[in-house]
Amino acid sequence: MKHTPEPWALYEGEEVHGVLDSTGRHLAEMWLRKDWDSLANARRIVACVNACKNISTDRLEKMVPGTLANLLTLKREK
C-alpha cells in the first residue's frame, strides 16, 4: 500500500491544526492544547514528509533516528 502522495500542506484552524494532502483533503488533525504546540507538530509533519519525497518508507524505517547524514547521502528512489 502506498502513502498519500506529496506535497502535503499545513492547515491552521481556530481550534485544530492539521495536515492536508495535495488535493486539500484532511489527513491528520491536532487539537489545540496548552501542554504542546500543535501548530509546530503539524508543521514538522508536513516538512518531514515533503522532504522525504522519493525515499521509500521501508528505507526510512531502517535509518538510525536523528542521523541527518543518512538522508543527505541517499540516492533518489523510484
N, CA, C and O atoms as a Tripos MOL2 file, in Angstrom:
@<TRIPOS>MOLECULE
protein
  312   311    78     0     0
PROTEIN
NO_CHARGES

@<TRIPOS>ATOM
      1 N           0.8350   -1.1720    0.0000 N.3       1 MET1
      2 CA          0.0000    0.0000    0.0000 C.3       1 MET1
      3 C           0.8890    1.2470    0.0000 C.2       1 MET1
      4 O           1.8730    1.3140    0.7370 O.2       1 MET1
      5 N           0.5430    2.2120   -0.8140 N.am      2 LYS2
      6 CA          1.3240    3.4410   -0.8980 C.3       2 LYS2
      7 C           0.7300    4.5150    0.0020 C.2       2 LYS2
      8 O          -0.4760    4.5470    0.2490 O.2       2 LYS2
      9 N           1.5960    5.3860    0.4830 N.am      3 HIS3
     10 CA          1.1050    6.5200    1.2670 C.3       3 HIS3
     11 C           0.5580    7.5970    0.3280 C.2       3 HIS3
     12 O           0.7650    7.5370   -0.8840 O.2       3 HIS3
     13 N          -0.1190    8.5520    0.8800 N.am      4 THR4
     14 CA         -0.6900    9.6490    0.1160 C.3       4 THR4
     15 C           0.4350   10.4670   -0.5100 C.2       4 THR4
     16 O           1.3740   10.8520    0.1870 O.2       4 THR4
     17 N           0.3560   10.7380   -1.8080 N.am      5 PRO5
     18 CA          1.4450   11.4490   -2.4800 C.3       5 PRO5
     19 C           1.6670   12.8650   -1.9540 C.2       5 PRO5
     20 O           0.7430   13.5290   -1.4840 O.2       5 PRO5
     21 N           2.9080   13.3010   -2.0470 N.am      6 GLU6
     22 CA          3.2800   14.6470   -1.6930 C.3       6 GLU6
     23 C           2.9260   15.5880   -2.8480 C.2       6 GLU6
     24 O           2.6710   15.1160   -3.9560 O.2       6 GLU6
     25 N           2.9020   16.8760   -2.6240 N.am      7 PRO7
     26 CA          3.2310   17.5630   -1.3720 C.3       7 PRO7
     27 C           2.0370   17.5990   -0.4170 C.2       7 PRO7
     28 O           0.8820   17.6810   -0.8360 O.2       7 PRO7
     29 N           2.3470   17.5350    0.8720 N.am      8 TRP8
     30 CA          1.3450   17.7290    1.9000 C.3       8 TRP8
     31 C           1.3890   19.1920    2.2980 C.2       8 TRP8
     32 O           2.3790   19.8770    2.0380 O.2       8 TRP8
     33 N           0.3420   19.6720    2.9180 N.am      9 ALA9
     34 CA          0.2600   21.0910    3.2820 C.3       9 ALA9
     35 C          -0.2530   21.2390    4.7080 C.2       9 ALA9
     36 O          -0.8570   20.3290    5.2760 O.2       9 ALA9
     37 N           0.0020   22.3910    5.2520 N.am     10 LEU10
     38 CA         -0.4110   22.7250    6.6140 C.3      10 LEU10
     39 C          -1.7840   23.3680    6.5960 C.2      10 LEU10
     40 O          -2.0970   24.1640    5.7110 O.2      10 LEU10
     41 N          -2.5980   23.0170    7.5770 N.am     11 TYR11
     42 CA         -3.8920   23.6500    7.7740 C.3      11 TYR11
     43 C          -3.8890   24.2920    9.1550 C.2      11 TYR11
     44 O          -3.6040   23.6220   10.1470 O.2      11 TYR11
     45 N          -4.2030   25.5760    9.2290 N.am     12 GLU12
     46 CA         -4.2760   26.2840   10.5070 C.3      12 GLU12
     47 C          -5.7130   26.7080   10.7670 C.2      12 GLU12
     48 O          -6.2470   27.5750   10.0750 O.2      12 GLU12
     49 N          -6.3340   26.0960   11.7610 N.am     13 GLY13
     50 CA         -7.7010   26.4370   12.1270 C.3      13 GLY13
     51 C          -7.7440   27.1340   13.4740 C.2      13 GLY13
     52 O          -6.7130   27.3570   14.1080 O.2      13 GLY13
     53 N          -8.9520   27.4730   13.9000 N.am     14 GLU14
     54 CA         -9.1030   28.1540   15.1850 C.3      14 GLU14
     55 C          -8.9560   27.1980   16.3650 C.2      14 GLU14
     56 O          -8.3890   27.5650   17.3940 O.2      14 GLU14
     57 N          -9.4640   25.9760   16.2200 N.am     15 GLU15
     58 CA         -9.4010   25.0040   17.3080 C.3      15 GLU15
     59 C          -8.5290   23.8050   16.9970 C.2      15 GLU15
     60 O          -8.2250   23.0150   17.8910 O.2      15 GLU15
     61 N          -8.1240   23.6550   15.7530 N.am     16 VAL16
     62 CA         -7.3520   22.4900   15.3450 C.3      16 VAL16
     63 C          -6.3990   22.8800   14.2200 C.2      16 VAL16
     64 O          -6.7260   23.7110   13.3720 O.2      16 VAL16
     65 N          -5.2340   22.2770   14.2260 N.am     17 HIS17
     66 CA         -4.2910   22.4150   13.1200 C.3      17 HIS17
     67 C          -4.1660   21.0440   12.4850 C.2      17 HIS17
     68 O          -4.4210   20.0280   13.1330 O.2      17 HIS17
     69 N          -3.7780   21.0100   11.2270 N.am     18 GLY18
     70 CA         -3.7230   19.7060   10.6130 C.3      18 GLY18
     71 C          -2.8790   19.6380    9.3600 C.2      18 GLY18
     72 O          -2.1790   20.5770    8.9830 O.2      18 GLY18
     73 N          -2.9810   18.4840    8.7370 N.am     19 VAL19
     74 CA         -2.1990   18.1500    7.5590 C.3      19 VAL19
     75 C          -3.1750   17.8350    6.4290 C.2      19 VAL19
     76 O          -4.1280   17.0760    6.6070 O.2      19 VAL19
     77 N          -2.9220   18.4320    5.2650 N.am     20 LEU20
     78 CA         -3.7490   18.2150    4.0840 C.3      20 LEU20
     79 C          -2.9440   17.4940    3.0190 C.2      20 LEU20
     80 O          -1.7270   17.6550    2.9370 O.2      20 LEU20
     81 N          -3.6300   16.6920    2.1970 N.am     21 ASP21
     82 CA         -2.9370   16.0640    1.0800 C.3      21 ASP21
     83 C          -2.8570   17.0470   -0.0800 C.2      21 ASP21
     84 O          -3.2790   18.1970    0.0460 O.2      21 ASP21
     85 N          -2.3240   16.6020   -1.1940 N.am     22 SER22
     86 CA         -2.1010   17.5030   -2.3230 C.3      22 SER22
     87 C          -3.4020   17.9780   -2.9750 C.2      22 SER22
     88 O          -3.3890   18.9100   -3.7790 O.2      22 SER22
     89 N          -4.5260   17.3380   -2.6300 N.am     23 THR23
     90 CA         -5.8140   17.7790   -3.1630 C.3      23 THR23
     91 C          -6.6150   18.5840   -2.1520 C.2      23 THR23
     92 O          -7.7360   19.0030   -2.4410 O.2      23 THR23
     93 N          -6.0480   18.8060   -0.9580 N.am     24 GLY24
     94 CA         -6.7240   19.5870    0.0670 C.3      24 GLY24
     95 C          -7.5600   18.7810    1.0490 C.2      24 GLY24
     96 O          -8.2550   19.3580    1.8850 O.2      24 GLY24
     97 N          -7.5020   17.4490    0.9600 N.am     25 ARG25
     98 CA         -8.2440   16.6170    1.9160 C.3      25 ARG25
     99 C          -7.4570   16.4820    3.2120 C.2      25 ARG25
    100 O          -6.2270   16.4430    3.2030 O.2      25 ARG25
    101 N          -8.1730   16.4100    4.3190 N.am     26 HIS26
    102 CA         -7.5460   16.2800    5.6380 C.3      26 HIS26
    103 C          -6.9470   14.8870    5.8190 C.2      26 HIS26
    104 O          -7.6130   13.8760    5.5940 O.2      26 HIS26
    105 N          -5.6850   14.8510    6.2260 N.am     27 LEU27
    106 CA         -5.0120   13.5850    6.5410 C.3      27 LEU27
    107 C          -4.8820   13.3840    8.0410 C.2      27 LEU27
    108 O          -4.9770   12.2620    8.5380 O.2      27 LEU27
    109 N          -4.6640   14.4850    8.7600 N.am     28 ALA28
    110 CA         -4.4610   14.3950   10.2120 C.3      28 ALA28
    111 C          -4.8480   15.7280   10.8430 C.2      28 ALA28
    112 O          -4.7540   16.7830   10.2150 O.2      28 ALA28
    113 N          -5.2820   15.6560   12.0890 N.am     29 GLU29
    114 CA         -5.6110   16.8710   12.8260 C.3      29 GLU29
    115 C          -5.0010   16.8110   14.2160 C.2      29 GLU29
    116 O          -4.9290   15.7450   14.8280 O.2      29 GLU29
    117 N          -4.5670   17.9520   14.7030 N.am     30 MET30
    118 CA         -4.0360   18.0970   16.0450 C.3      30 MET30
    119 C          -4.8300   19.1710   16.7660 C.2      30 MET30
    120 O          -4.7840   20.3470   16.4050 O.2      30 MET30
    121 N          -5.5540   18.7510   17.7820 N.am     31 TRP31
    122 CA         -6.3600   19.7050   18.5430 C.3      31 TRP31
    123 C          -5.4580   20.5830   19.3890 C.2      31 TRP31
    124 O          -4.4340   20.1290   19.8990 O.2      31 TRP31
    125 N          -5.8420   21.8350   19.5330 N.am     32 LEU32
    126 CA         -5.0530   22.7700   20.3250 C.3      32 LEU32
    127 C          -5.0810   22.3630   21.7950 C.2      32 LEU32
    128 O          -6.1360   22.0910   22.3650 O.2      32 LEU32
    129 N          -3.8820   22.3300   22.3930 N.am     33 ARG33
    130 CA         -3.7450   22.0020   23.8090 C.3      33 ARG33
    131 C          -2.7010   22.9170   24.4130 C.2      33 ARG33
    132 O          -1.8270   23.4270   23.7120 O.2      33 ARG33
    133 N          -2.7950   23.1190   25.6910 N.am     34 LYS34
    134 CA         -1.8550   24.0010   26.3780 C.3      34 LYS34
    135 C          -0.5050   23.3400   26.6150 C.2      34 LYS34
    136 O           0.4980   24.0360   26.7710 O.2      34 LYS34
    137 N          -0.4580   22.0020   26.6440 N.am     35 ASP35
    138 CA          0.7770   21.3190   27.0060 C.3      35 ASP35
    139 C           1.6570   20.9620   25.8070 C.2      35 ASP35
    140 O           2.7150   20.3630   26.0000 O.2      35 ASP35
    141 N           1.2650   21.3050   24.5860 N.am     36 TRP36
    142 CA          2.1510   21.1520   23.4380 C.3      36 TRP36
    143 C           1.7420   22.1250   22.3480 C.2      36 TRP36
    144 O           0.6340   22.6620   22.3640 O.2      36 TRP36
    145 N           2.6140   22.3420   21.4320 N.am     37 ASP37
    146 CA          2.3580   23.2710   20.3400 C.3      37 ASP37
    147 C           1.8910   22.4770   19.1220 C.2      37 ASP37
    148 O           2.7130   21.9610   18.3650 O.2      37 ASP37
    149 N           0.5900   22.3800   18.9330 N.am     38 SER38
    150 CA          0.0470   21.5740   17.8370 C.3      38 SER38
    151 C           0.4170   22.1410   16.4720 C.2      38 SER38
    152 O           0.5740   21.3800   15.5170 O.2      38 SER38
    153 N           0.5580   23.4410   16.3590 N.am     39 LEU39
    154 CA          0.9730   24.0290   15.0850 C.3      39 LEU39
    155 C           2.4010   23.6070   14.7520 C.2      39 LEU39
    156 O           2.6910   23.2730   13.6030 O.2      39 LEU39
    157 N           3.2810   23.6160   15.7220 N.am     40 ALA40
    158 CA          4.6670   23.1790   15.4980 C.3      40 ALA40
    159 C           4.6990   21.7090   15.0770 C.2      40 ALA40
    160 O           5.4790   21.3320   14.2020 O.2      40 ALA40
    161 N           3.8540   20.8790   15.6980 N.am     41 ASN41
    162 CA          3.8100   19.4600   15.3300 C.3      41 ASN41
    163 C           3.3050   19.2740   13.9090 C.2      41 ASN41
    164 O           3.8700   18.4870   13.1500 O.2      41 ASN41
    165 N           2.2580   19.9820   13.5420 N.am     42 ALA42
    166 CA          1.7150   19.8750   12.1870 C.3      42 ALA42
    167 C           2.7360   20.3610   11.1610 C.2      42 ALA42
    168 O           2.9090   19.7370   10.1140 O.2      42 ALA42
    169 N           3.4110   21.4670   11.4560 N.am     43 ARG43
    170 CA          4.4360   21.9830   10.5460 C.3      43 ARG43
    171 C           5.5490   20.9630   10.3520 C.2      43 ARG43
    172 O           6.0230   20.7600    9.2340 O.2      43 ARG43
    173 N           5.9650   20.3210   11.4400 N.am     44 ARG44
    174 CA          7.0570   19.3450   11.3720 C.3      44 ARG44
    175 C           6.6620   18.1290   10.5340 C.2      44 ARG44
    176 O           7.4590   17.6420    9.7310 O.2      44 ARG44
    177 N           5.4510   17.6450   10.7160 N.am     45 ILE45
    178 CA          4.9730   16.5070    9.9260 C.3      45 ILE45
    179 C           5.0140   16.8490    8.4430 C.2      45 ILE45
    180 O           5.5420   16.0770    7.6420 O.2      45 ILE45
    181 N           4.4630   17.9930    8.0740 N.am     46 VAL46
    182 CA          4.4240   18.4040    6.6690 C.3      46 VAL46
    183 C           5.8380   18.5610    6.1100 C.2      46 VAL46
    184 O           6.1300   18.0900    5.0110 O.2      46 VAL46
    185 N           6.7030   19.2160    6.8620 N.am     47 ALA47
    186 CA          8.0800   19.4310    6.3950 C.3      47 ALA47
    187 C           8.8220   18.1080    6.2040 C.2      47 ALA47
    188 O           9.5100   17.9200    5.2000 O.2      47 ALA47
    189 N           8.6840   17.2070    7.1520 N.am     48 CYS48
    190 CA          9.3910   15.9190    7.0580 C.3      48 CYS48
    191 C           8.8800   15.0790    5.9030 C.2      48 CYS48
    192 O           9.6720   14.5140    5.1490 O.2      48 CYS48
    193 N           7.5700   14.9900    5.7550 N.am     49 VAL49
    194 CA          7.0040   14.1890    4.6650 C.3      49 VAL49
    195 C           7.4410   14.7450    3.3190 C.2      49 VAL49
    196 O           7.8780   13.9920    2.4490 O.2      49 VAL49
    197 N           7.3280   16.0530    3.1390 N.am     50 ASN50
    198 CA          7.7050   16.6450    1.8560 C.3      50 ASN50
    199 C           9.2060   16.5190    1.5860 C.2      50 ASN50
    200 O           9.6140   16.3280    0.4400 O.2      50 ASN50
    201 N          10.0220   16.6230    2.6240 N.am     51 ALA51
    202 CA         11.4730   16.4950    2.4510 C.3      51 ALA51
    203 C          11.8820   15.0640    2.0940 C.2      51 ALA51
    204 O          12.9200   14.8480    1.4670 O.2      51 ALA51
    205 N          11.0650   14.0940    2.4940 N.am     52 CYS52
    206 CA         11.4080   12.6900    2.2580 C.3      52 CYS52
    207 C          10.7790   12.1270    0.9870 C.2      52 CYS52
    208 O          10.8000   10.9150    0.7720 O.2      52 CYS52
    209 N          10.2260   12.9870    0.1510 N.am     53 LYS53
    210 CA          9.6510   12.5250   -1.1110 C.3      53 LYS53
    211 C          10.7120   11.7210   -1.8670 C.2      53 LYS53
    212 O          11.8860   12.0910   -1.8720 O.2      53 LYS53
    213 N          10.3130   10.6610   -2.4850 N.am     54 ASN54
    214 CA         11.1820    9.7730   -3.2660 C.3      54 ASN54
    215 C          12.0800    8.8830   -2.4120 C.2      54 ASN54
    216 O          12.9610    8.2180   -2.9560 O.2      54 ASN54
    217 N          11.8900    8.8470   -1.1130 N.am     55 ILE55
    218 CA         12.6000    7.9130   -0.2400 C.3      55 ILE55
    219 C          11.5430    6.9460    0.2760 C.2      55 ILE55
    220 O          10.5610    7.3750    0.8820 O.2      55 ILE55
    221 N          11.7230    5.6730    0.0490 N.am     56 SER56
    222 CA         10.7090    4.6990    0.4480 C.3      56 SER56
    223 C          10.5470    4.6580    1.9680 C.2      56 SER56
    224 O          11.4850    4.9250    2.7180 O.2      56 SER56
    225 N           9.3420    4.3190    2.3960 N.am     57 THR57
    226 CA          9.0650    4.1840    3.8220 C.3      57 THR57
    227 C           9.9290    3.0800    4.4240 C.2      57 THR57
    228 O          10.4250    3.2250    5.5410 O.2      57 THR57
    229 N          10.1140    1.9750    3.6950 N.am     58 ASP58
    230 CA         10.9830    0.9000    4.1850 C.3      58 ASP58
    231 C          12.3830    1.4200    4.4770 C.2      58 ASP58
    232 O          12.9730    1.0840    5.5040 O.2      58 ASP58
    233 N          12.9050    2.2260    3.5880 N.am     59 ARG59
    234 CA         14.2550    2.7710    3.7750 C.3      59 ARG59
    235 C          14.2950    3.7220    4.9660 C.2      59 ARG59
    236 O          15.2420    3.6910    5.7530 O.2      59 ARG59
    237 N          13.2920    4.5520    5.1000 N.am     60 LEU60
    238 CA         13.2310    5.4790    6.2320 C.3      60 LEU60
    239 C          13.1740    4.7340    7.5630 C.2      60 LEU60
    240 O          13.8200    5.1330    8.5320 O.2      60 LEU60
    241 N          12.4000    3.6560    7.6050 N.am     61 GLU61
    242 CA         12.2590    2.8930    8.8450 C.3      61 GLU61
    243 C          13.5550    2.2130    9.2660 C.2      61 GLU61
    244 O          13.7420    1.9210   10.4470 O.2      61 GLU61
    245 N          14.4460    1.9580    8.3250 N.am     62 LYS62
    246 CA         15.7190    1.2950    8.6350 C.3      62 LYS62
    247 C          16.8080    2.2850    9.0570 C.2      62 LYS62
    248 O          17.8770    1.8730    9.5090 O.2      62 LYS62
    249 N          16.5480    3.5580    8.9150 N.am     63 MET63
    250 CA         17.5580    4.5630    9.2690 C.3      63 MET63
    251 C          17.6870    4.7160   10.7700 C.2      63 MET63
    252 O          16.7400    4.4760   11.5190 O.2      63 MET63
    253 N          18.8570    5.1150   11.1930 N.am     64 VAL64
    254 CA         19.0990    5.4190   12.6040 C.3      64 VAL64
    255 C          18.4620    6.7800   12.8800 C.2      64 VAL64
    256 O          18.8040    7.7610   12.2190 O.2      64 VAL64
    257 N          17.5420    6.8590   13.8460 N.am     65 PRO65
    258 CA         16.9010    8.1320   14.1380 C.3      65 PRO65
    259 C          17.9130    9.2250   14.4780 C.2      65 PRO65
    260 O          18.8930    8.9940   15.1870 O.2      65 PRO65
    261 N          17.6490   10.4080   13.9570 N.am     66 GLY66
    262 CA         18.4900   11.5560   14.2760 C.3      66 GLY66
    263 C          19.7540   11.6730   13.4410 C.2      66 GLY66
    264 O          20.5760   12.5550   13.6920 O.2      66 GLY66
    265 N          19.9230   10.8180   12.4700 N.am     67 THR67
    266 CA         21.1300   10.8640   11.6590 C.3      67 THR67
    267 C          20.8230   11.5120   10.3210 C.2      67 THR67
    268 O          20.4920   10.8240    9.3560 O.2      67 THR67
    269 N          20.9280   12.8040   10.2600 N.am     68 LEU68
    270 CA         20.6270   13.5460    9.0390 C.3      68 LEU68
    271 C          21.5430   13.1380    7.9020 C.2      68 LEU68
    272 O          21.1350   13.1820    6.7410 O.2      68 LEU68
    273 N          22.7530   12.7460    8.2020 N.am     69 ALA69
    274 CA         23.6910   12.3350    7.1570 C.3      69 ALA69
    275 C          23.1150   11.2030    6.3210 C.2      69 ALA69
    276 O          23.3770   11.1310    5.1210 O.2      69 ALA69
    277 N          22.3340   10.3160    6.9340 N.am     70 ASN70
    278 CA         21.7090    9.2400    6.1830 C.3      70 ASN70
    279 C          20.7960    9.7980    5.0960 C.2      70 ASN70
    280 O          20.8000    9.3050    3.9680 O.2      70 ASN70
    281 N          20.0350   10.7970    5.4210 N.am     71 LEU71
    282 CA         19.1340   11.3970    4.4400 C.3      71 LEU71
    283 C          19.8900   12.0910    3.3240 C.2      71 LEU71
    284 O          19.4870   12.0270    2.1630 O.2      71 LEU71
    285 N          20.9660   12.7440    3.6640 N.am     72 LEU72
    286 CA         21.7240   13.5180    2.6810 C.3      72 LEU72
    287 C          22.4860   12.6460    1.6910 C.2      72 LEU72
    288 O          22.8170   13.0940    0.5930 O.2      72 LEU72
    289 N          22.7650   11.4110    2.0710 N.am     73 THR73
    290 CA         23.5560   10.5480    1.1910 C.3      73 THR73
    291 C          22.6950    9.5840    0.3700 C.2      73 THR73
    292 O          23.2280    8.8380   -0.4510 O.2      73 THR73
    293 N          21.3830    9.5870    0.5750 N.am     74 LEU74
    294 CA         20.5150    8.6830   -0.1740 C.3      74 LEU74
    295 C          20.3800    9.1240   -1.6250 C.2      74 LEU74
    296 O          20.3100   10.3150   -1.9250 O.2      74 LEU74
    297 N          20.3450    8.1640   -2.4980 N.am     75 LYS75
    298 CA         20.0670    8.4520   -3.9030 C.3      75 LYS75
    299 C          18.5510    8.4140   -4.0770 C.2      75 LYS75
    300 O          17.8550    7.7180   -3.3380 O.2      75 LYS75
    301 N          18.0590    9.1380   -5.0240 N.am     76 ARG76
    302 CA         16.6320    9.1560   -5.2800 C.3      76 ARG76
    303 C          16.1570    7.7580   -5.6440 C.2      76 ARG76
    304 O          16.7550    7.0760   -6.4760 O.2      76 ARG76
    305 N          15.0710    7.3500   -5.0040 N.am     77 GLU77
    306 CA         14.4690    6.0550   -5.2770 C.3      77 GLU77
    307 C          13.2160    6.2580   -6.1170 C.2      77 GLU77
    308 O          12.5600    7.2970   -6.0400 O.2      77 GLU77
    309 N          12.9020    5.2680   -6.9040 N.am     78 LYS78
    310 CA         11.6920    5.3440   -7.7350 C.3      78 LYS78
    311 C          10.5330    4.6610   -7.0480 C.2      78 LYS78
    312 O           9.4290    4.6220   -7.5930 O.2      78 LYS78
@<TRIPOS>BOND
     1     1     2 1
     2     2     3 1
     3     3     4 2
     4     3     5 am
     5     5     6 1
     6     6     7 1
     7     7     8 2
     8     7     9 am
     9     9    10 1
    10    10    11 1
    11    11    12 2
    12    11    13 am
    13    13    14 1
    14    14    15 1
    15    15    16 2
    16    15    17 am
    17    17    18 1
    18    18    19 1
    19    19    20 2
    20    19    21 am
    21    21    22 1
    22    22    23 1
    23    23    24 2
    24    23    25 am
    25    25    26 1
    26    26    27 1
    27    27    28 2
    28    27    29 am
    29    29    30 1
    30    30    31 1
    31    31    32 2
    32    31    33 am
    33    33    34 1
    34    34    35 1
    35    35    36 2
    36    35    37 am
    37    37    38 1
    38    38    39 1
    39    39    40 2
    40    39    41 am
    41    41    42 1
    42    42    43 1
    43    43    44 2
    44    43    45 am
    45    45    46 1
    46    46    47 1
    47    47    48 2
    48    47    49 am
    49    49    50 1
    50    50    51 1
    51    51    52 2
    52    51    53 am
    53    53    54 1
    54    54    55 1
    55    55    56 2
    56    55    57 am
    57    57    58 1
    58    58    59 1
    59    59    60 2
    60    59    61 am
    61    61    62 1
    62    62    63 1
    63    63    64 2
    64    63    65 am
    65    65    66 1
    66    66    67 1
    67    67    68 2
    68    67    69 am
    69    69    70 1
    70    70    71 1
    71    71    72 2
    72    71    73 am
    73    73    74 1
    74    74    75 1
    75    75    76 2
    76    75    77 am
    77    77    78 1
    78    78    79 1
    79    79    80 2
    80    79    81 am
    81    81    82 1
    82    82    83 1
    83    83    84 2
    84    83    85 am
    85    85    86 1
    86    86    87 1
    87    87    88 2
    88    87    89 am
    89    89    90 1
    90    90    91 1
    91    91    92 2
    92    91    93 am
    93    93    94 1
    94    94    95 1
    95    95    96 2
    96    95    97 am
    97    97    98 1
    98    98    99 1
    99    99   100 2
   100    99   101 am
   101   101   102 1
   102   102   103 1
   103   103   104 2
   104   103   105 am
   105   105   106 1
   106   106   107 1
   107   107   108 2
   108   107   109 am
   109   109   110 1
   110   110   111 1
   111   111   112 2
   112   111   113 am
   113   113   114 1
   114   114   115 1
   115   115   116 2
   116   115   117 am
   117   117   118 1
   118   118   119 1
   119   119   120 2
   120   119   121 am
   121   121   122 1
   122   122   123 1
   123   123   124 2
   124   123   125 am
   125   125   126 1
   126   126   127 1
   127   127   128 2
   128   127   129 am
   129   129   130 1
   130   130   131 1
   131   131   132 2
   132   131   133 am
   133   133   134 1
   134   134   135 1
   135   135   136 2
   136   135   137 am
   137   137   138 1
   138   138   139 1
   139   139   140 2
   140   139   141 am
   141   141   142 1
   142   142   143 1
   143   143   144 2
   144   143   145 am
   145   145   146 1
   146   146   147 1
   147   147   148 2
   148   147   149 am
   149   149   150 1
   150   150   151 1
   151   151   152 2
   152   151   153 am
   153   153   154 1
   154   154   155 1
   155   155   156 2
   156   155   157 am
   157   157   158 1
   158   158   159 1
   159   159   160 2
   160   159   161 am
   161   161   162 1
   162   162   163 1
   163   163   164 2
   164   163   165 am
   165   165   166 1
   166   166   167 1
   167   167   168 2
   168   167   169 am
   169   169   170 1
   170   170   171 1
   171   171   172 2
   172   171   173 am
   173   173   174 1
   174   174   175 1
   175   175   176 2
   176   175   177 am
   177   177   178 1
   178   178   179 1
   179   179   180 2
   180   179   181 am
   181   181   182 1
   182   182   183 1
   183   183   184 2
   184   183   185 am
   185   185   186 1
   186   186   187 1
   187   187   188 2
   188   187   189 am
   189   189   190 1
   190   190   191 1
   191   191   192 2
   192   191   193 am
   193   193   194 1
   194   194   195 1
   195   195   196 2
   196   195   197 am
   197   197   198 1
   198   198   199 1
   199   199   200 2
   200   199   201 am
   201   201   202 1
   202   202   203 1
   203   203   204 2
   204   203   205 am
   205   205   206 1
   206   206   207 1
   207   207   208 2
   208   207   209 am
   209   209   210 1
   210   210   211 1
   211   211   212 2
   212   211   213 am
   213   213   214 1
   214   214   215 1
   215   215   216 2
   216   215   217 am
   217   217   218 1
   218   218   219 1
   219   219   220 2
   220   219   221 am
   221   221   222 1
   222   222   223 1
   223   223   224 2
   224   223   225 am
   225   225   226 1
   226   226   227 1
   227   227   228 2
   228   227   229 am
   229   229   230 1
   230   230   231 1
   231   231   232 2
   232   231   233 am
   233   233   234 1
   234   234   235 1
   235   235   236 2
   236   235   237 am
   237   237   238 1
   238   238   239 1
   239   239   240 2
   240   239   241 am
   241   241   242 1
   242   242   243 1
   243   243   244 2
   244   243   245 am
   245   245   246 1
   246   246   247 1
   247   247   248 2
   248   247   249 am
   249   249   250 1
   250   250   251 1
   251   251   252 2
   252   251   253 am
   253   253   254 1
   254   254   255 1
   255   255   256 2
   256   255   257 am
   257   257   258 1
   258   258   259 1
   259   259   260 2
   260   259   261 am
   261   261   262 1
   262   262   263 1
   263   263   264 2
   264   263   265 am
   265   265   266 1
   266   266   267 1
   267   267   268 2
   268   267   269 am
   269   269   270 1
   270   270   271 1
   271   271   272 2
   272   271   273 am
   273   273   274 1
   274   274   275 1
   275   275   276 2
   276   275   277 am
   277   277   278 1
   278   278   279 1
   279   279   280 2
   280   279   281 am
   281   281   282 1
   282   282   283 1
   283   283   284 2
   284   283   285 am
   285   285   286 1
   286   286   287 1
   287   287   288 2
   288   287   289 am
   289   289   290 1
   290   290   291 1
   291   291   292 2
   292   291   293 am
   293   293   294 1
   294   294   295 1
   295   295   296 2
   296   295   297 am
   297   297   298 1
   298   298   299 1
   299   299   300 2
   300   299   301 am
   301   301   302 1
   302   302   303 1
   303   303   304 2
   304   303   305 am
   305   305   306 1
   306   306   307 1
   307   307   308 2
   308   307   309 am
   309   309   310 1
   310   310   311 1
   311   311   312 2
@<TRIPOS>SUBSTRUCTURE
     1 MET1         2 RESIDUE 1 A MET
     2 LYS2         6 RESIDUE 1 A LYS
     3 HIS3        10 RESIDUE 1 A HIS
     4 THR4        14 RESIDUE 1 A THR
     5 PRO5        18 RESIDUE 1 A PRO
     6 GLU6        22 RESIDUE 1 A GLU
     7 PRO7        26 RESIDUE 1 A PRO
     8 TRP8        30 RESIDUE 1 A TRP
     9 ALA9        34 RESIDUE 1 A ALA
    10 LEU10       38 RESIDUE 1 A LEU
    11 TYR11       42 RESIDUE 1 A TYR
    12 GLU12       46 RESIDUE 1 A GLU
    13 GLY13       50 RESIDUE 1 A GLY
    14 GLU14       54 RESIDUE 1 A GLU
    15 GLU15       58 RESIDUE 1 A GLU
    16 VAL16       62 RESIDUE 1 A VAL
    17 HIS17       66 RESIDUE 1 A HIS
    18 GLY18       70 RESIDUE 1 A GLY
    19 VAL19       74 RESIDUE 1 A VAL
    20 LEU20       78 RESIDUE 1 A LEU
    21 ASP21       82 RESIDUE 1 A ASP
    22 SER22       86 RESIDUE 1 A SER
    23 THR23       90 RESIDUE 1 A THR
    24 GLY24       94 RESIDUE 1 A GLY
    25 ARG25       98 RESIDUE 1 A ARG
    26 HIS26      102 RESIDUE 1 A HIS
    27 LEU27      106 RESIDUE 1 A LEU
    28 ALA28      110 RESIDUE 1 A ALA
    29 GLU29      114 RESIDUE 1 A GLU
    30 MET30      118 RESIDUE 1 A MET
    31 TRP31      122 RESIDUE 1 A TRP
    32 LEU32      126 RESIDUE 1 A LEU
    33 ARG33      130 RESIDUE 1 A ARG
    34 LYS34      134 RESIDUE 1 A LYS
    35 ASP35      138 RESIDUE 1 A ASP
    36 TRP36      142 RESIDUE 1 A TRP
    37 ASP37      146 RESIDUE 1 A ASP
    38 SER38      150 RESIDUE 1 A SER
    39 LEU39      154 RESIDUE 1 A LEU
    40 ALA40      158 RESIDUE 1 A ALA
    41 ASN41      162 RESIDUE 1 A ASN
    42 ALA42      166 RESIDUE 1 A ALA
    43 ARG43      170 RESIDUE 1 A ARG
    44 ARG44      174 RESIDUE 1 A ARG
    45 ILE45      178 RESIDUE 1 A ILE
    46 VAL46      182 RESIDUE 1 A VAL
    47 ALA47      186 RESIDUE 1 A ALA
    48 CYS48      190 RESIDUE 1 A CYS
    49 VAL49      194 RESIDUE 1 A VAL
    50 ASN50      198 RESIDUE 1 A ASN
    51 ALA51      202 RESIDUE 1 A ALA
    52 CYS52      206 RESIDUE 1 A CYS
    53 LYS53      210 RESIDUE 1 A LYS
    54 ASN54      214 RESIDUE 1 A ASN
    55 ILE55      218 RESIDUE 1 A ILE
    56 SER56      222 RESIDUE 1 A SER
    57 THR57      226 RESIDUE 1 A THR
    58 ASP58      230 RESIDUE 1 A ASP
    59 ARG59      234 RESIDUE 1 A ARG
    60 LEU60      238 RESIDUE 1 A LEU
    61 GLU61      242 RESIDUE 1 A GLU
    62 LYS62      246 RESIDUE 1 A LYS
    63 MET63      250 RESIDUE 1 A MET
    64 VAL64      254 RESIDUE 1 A VAL
    65 PRO65      258 RESIDUE 1 A PRO
    66 GLY66      262 RESIDUE 1 A GLY
    67 THR67      266 RESIDUE 1 A THR
    68 LEU68      270 RESIDUE 1 A LEU
    69 ALA69      274 RESIDUE 1 A ALA
    70 ASN70      278 RESIDUE 1 A ASN
    71 LEU71      282 RESIDUE 1 A LEU
    72 LEU72      286 RESIDUE 1 A LEU
    73 THR73      290 RESIDUE 1 A THR
    74 LEU74      294 RESIDUE 1 A LEU
    75 LYS75      298 RESIDUE 1 A LYS
    76 ARG76      302 RESIDUE 1 A ARG
    77 GLU77      306 RESIDUE 1 A GLU
    78 LYS78      310 RESIDUE 1 A LYS
